[in-house]
């Protein structure tokens, strides 16, 4: 809580919630094999963990197609290892 106004935490929490919902709705509409890795990275960086999980699930469900995409081919070793290990663990 802000000592001057007493409302800052509430306002920021509300704005963050609206931001996260807006991002989630937008990204769900445009997520595809060619951009799902970027959406996962973007949503994680912005704290949209529900969207991040949905994008990761999309990657795992569509792994055969995603693995042929430019985004997949540009993954770092650690990112690739994370995706592959999770794919084979499920």
C-alpha positions as CSV (number, residue, x, y, z in Angstrom):
1,X,0.0,0.0,0.0
2,X,1.3,3.4,-0.9
3,X,1.7,5.5,2.3
4,X,0.5,8.7,0.5
5,X,-2.7,7.5,-1.2
6,X,-3.4,4.1,0.3
7,X,-4.6,2.9,-3.1
8,X,-1.6,2.1,-5.3
9,X,-1.4,-1.6,-4.6
10,X,-5.1,-2.0,-5.4
11,X,-4.8,0.0,-8.6
12,X,-1.7,-1.9,-9.7
13,X,-3.2,-5.2,-8.9
14,X,-6.3,-4.3,-10.9
15,X,-4.3,-3.0,-13.9
16,X,-2.1,-6.1,-13.9
17,X,-5.2,-8.4,-13.8
18,X,-6.7,-6.5,-16.8
19,X,-3.4,-6.6,-18.6
20,X,-3.0,-10.3,-18.1
21,X,-6.5,-11.1,-19.2
22,X,-6.1,-8.9,-22.3
23,X,-2.9,-10.6,-23.2
24,X,-4.4,-14.0,-22.7
25,X,-7.4,-13.3,-24.9
26,X,-5.2,-11.8,-27.6
27,X,-2.6,-14.5,-27.6
28,X,-5.1,-17.3,-27.6
29,X,-6.6,-15.9,-30.8
30,X,-3.3,-15.7,-32.7
31,X,-1.4,-18.7,-31.3
32,X,-0.3,-21.1,-34.0
33,X,2.5,-23.5,-34.8
34,X,4.7,-20.7,-36.2
35,X,4.5,-18.4,-33.2
36,X,3.6,-20.5,-30.1
37,X,7.2,-20.5,-28.8
38,X,7.3,-16.8,-29.0
39,X,3.9,-16.5,-27.2
40,X,5.1,-18.8,-24.5
41,X,8.3,-16.7,-24.0
42,X,6.4,-13.4,-24.1
43,X,3.7,-14.5,-21.7
44,X,6.3,-15.9,-19.2
45,X,8.2,-12.6,-19.4
46,X,5.0,-10.7,-18.6
47,X,3.9,-12.9,-15.8
48,X,0.9,-14.4,-17.6
49,X,1.5,-17.9,-16.3
50,X,-1.8,-19.3,-17.3
51,X,-1.2,-18.2,-20.9
52,X,2.4,-19.5,-20.6
53,X,1.1,-22.9,-19.7
54,X,-1.5,-22.9,-22.5
55,X,1.2,-22.0,-25.0
56,X,3.5,-24.7,-23.6
57,X,0.7,-27.2,-23.8
58,X,0.1,-26.2,-27.4
59,X,3.8,-26.8,-28.2
60,X,3.7,-30.2,-26.6
61,X,0.4,-31.2,-28.3
62,X,1.7,-30.0,-31.7
63,X,5.3,-31.0,-31.2
64,X,5.7,-32.7,-34.6
65,X,4.7,-29.5,-36.5
66,X,6.3,-27.0,-34.1
67,X,9.6,-28.8,-34.4
68,X,9.7,-27.8,-38.0
69,X,9.1,-24.1,-37.4
70,X,11.7,-21.3,-37.5
71,X,11.1,-20.5,-33.9
72,X,11.9,-24.1,-32.9
73,X,15.1,-24.1,-35.0
74,X,16.2,-20.9,-33.2
75,X,15.9,-22.3,-29.6
76,X,18.9,-22.3,-27.4
77,X,20.3,-25.6,-26.1
78,X,18.7,-25.1,-22.7
79,X,15.3,-24.2,-24.2
80,X,15.4,-27.2,-26.6
81,X,16.3,-29.5,-23.7
82,X,13.4,-28.2,-21.7
83,X,10.9,-28.7,-24.5
84,X,12.3,-32.2,-25.4
85,X,12.5,-33.4,-21.8
86,X,8.9,-32.3,-21.1
87,X,7.7,-33.8,-24.4
88,X,9.2,-37.2,-23.6
89,X,8.2,-37.1,-19.9
90,X,4.5,-37.0,-20.8
